[in-house]
């Protein structure tokens, strides 16, 4: 197809504005911008200063004015760019240097701010504003140095304090906010840390440091899967982010090892589970919540392996890390019950019940309190030297042995003090046998119902005579009574004889 010629109309009256016209127009825009700035309508002021720059892009003051407007709109990085452009156009533009220094301060660049204020002082040595701002920059630099030293020493409270002071000046410094948020997370103040990180992400969703801190909070709150997602996202934004890389590796390793331990425990491989939980505890000492759970899990495995003392220690470690961890209190309390440390068990159950007033926790507390009361009365099983599961025959055999061992006649040649002690033990043996040999009394004793009986604390020693029990048991009617009186058994009775050459207490028992 052949080309078609067309006529293009030309406006012969079009005038190209000369430089003077452009400068006058630019001044007009500037004046309008100033008027809006005075009214605090910074958005409109920005628009007119931008028009002024468009008309006269080589005028430093227009960039300076727009920089001032951008500062009021809290667009500090853009304000810094305009300030820098202003001093590039005019190295002697003092307001430009001063404004650039203020932007650097707001962004936390203390050394850069210091250089700007020094430039102002070179131009005007007595400039009070530059002198004051220079001191502020030096103070900011000192807070930054103190924070760096505190972080190295793991004094995270000091870092938070320094960053709070620094952020009064450097209100737009993301770096300081991130450092504060990271230390808040390391101090376990997760909601505060998340709030700071979220504020930054609202302004800059690609900020790798803020993504890292959000992940760190989730990681330390034992939300490991979600934490890994944030760490991965941070690494996408900044592949060389070393902290995010290390945290991601630790998070994955910790979850894997914990899961292995849980699987081993469910498979009843308690020894393997115990070892896996131990290995998991070495991965990241800073992860308080996860480590508290690992200690509690290892305590559970320890109980299965009959490592009760170690289990108590592990529960205590869990509670030190997280003093609100109810499961650790419950597990430790049960271990205390199993080791007959009833006062400690009551203390733990009281803590649990104060926190969660459930019927189950109330029952556990009452049971522990009852066992504590029972432990403070005479332990008849210990008196006879038998276990709580002893049979009737075992109880009889134990009584026979202990009664003969402590019978007053056997110690008639001993000192008065020894006789009194042995007589006391003899009575306790009889008392214990009276209760444990009677199924009903034994049941009440075992259940603690005997504690409800008035006078039960003294064992009911007023209700029987130890010598009568002894005679009834051995089928005799002779023998010395109480008070250590020696005696000779009558027909069918018994006697304690001693060799003339034997020392006091060397008796043998003989049926008549």
Secondary structure by P-SEA (a helix, b strand, c coil): cbbbbbbbbbccccccccaaaaaaaaaaaaaaaaaaaaacaaaaaaaaaaaaaaaccccaaaaaaaaaaaaaacaaaaaaaaaaaaaaacccaaaaaaaaaaaaaaacaaaaaaaaaaaaaaaccccaaaaaaaaaaaaaaaaaaaaaaaaaacaaaaaaaaaaaaaacccccaaaaaaaaaaaaaacaaaaaaaaaaaaaaaccccaaaaaaaaaaaaaacaaaaaaaaaaaaaaacccaaaaaaaaaaaaaaaaaaaaaaaaaaacaaaaaaaaaaaaaaccccaaaaaaaaaaaaaaaaaaacaaaaaaaaaaaaaaaccccaaaaaaaaaaaaaacaaaaaaaaaaaaaaacccaaaaaaaaaaaaaaaaaacccccccccccccccaaaaaaaaaaaaaaccccccccccaaaaaaaaaaaaaaaaaaaaaacaaaaaaaaaccccccccccccccccccaaaaaaaaacccccccccbbbbbbcccbbbbbbbccccccbbbbbcc
